[in-house]
Amino acid sequence: MTALPANLELLFTESAPALPVTVEQEKIRAAQAGDVAAFEWIVRQHEERLFGFCCRWLRCMEDAREVCQDTFVRAWQALPEFEGRAQLSTWLYQIALNLCRDRAKSRATRQRDHTVHLESLEASPHCPHQTPAASAEWSSELQKLERGLALLPEKLRAALMLTTMEGLSQEECALVLNCSVRGIEGRLYRARQMLLDWWNEES
């Protein structure tokens, strides 16, 4: 059994650098007290990663943009209830994932006309090649990976994307998906096996 190409393994190992917790906590407290400027700071810190996640989940730039905006609207409305038991990014991913699921169920056939590929997402923070200079081989493999991810059952796809492409820990992923860490481990194992089996069959 072969493995994924080495360059694609980068998608499953890199994660965005963590924000200084103390600074974010100060901004959260200020925003909870009604400080709009503090909330705008929070949006700036998280919107790129959330938009990239929404694009990869929905494969539609228009839908992703709207869902990302709705995520922060919901977050602003619910922020006074945020108790800080989980990281803010984990809470935001939970909101975004629920909205993505709702949008995916309601958009019918619109996806076909607006589908985009992973290599074309300028906001994607983990793609090593984001310019027109990317090789044809890289583009082809990204498109193949995109197809493989789309074929995974939703629960497995969510666990794989959140932990390996968005950089969440298994504990954080468990909070987002409302299951146990052991459940996440099982989902990740099955997701990787299914993706690898599909990848080898398509080779």
MOPEGI-V501563 format. One line per field, one symbol per residue. ss: DSSP state (@ for helix, = for strand, . for the rest). phi: phi as a letter, one per 30 degrees, with the letter a starting at -180 (. if undefined). Layout:
ss=???
phi=???
This chain:
ss=.....@@@@@@@........@@@@@@@@@@@@...@@@@@@@@@@@@@@@@@@@@@@@.=@@@@@@@@@@@@@@@@@@@@@......@@@@@@@@@@@@@@@@@@@...@@@@@=..@@@...............@@@@@@@@@@@@@@@@..@@@@@@@@@@@@....@@@@@@@@...@@@@@@@@@@@@@@@@@@@@@@.
phi=.dcdeedddedcbdbddddedddddddddddddjddddddddeddcdddddddddddchaddddddddddeddddddceecdcidcdedddddddddddddddddcdhcdeedbdbcedcdddddcddbbcddedddddddddddeddddddeedddddddddcccidddddddddchbdddddedddddddddddddedddd
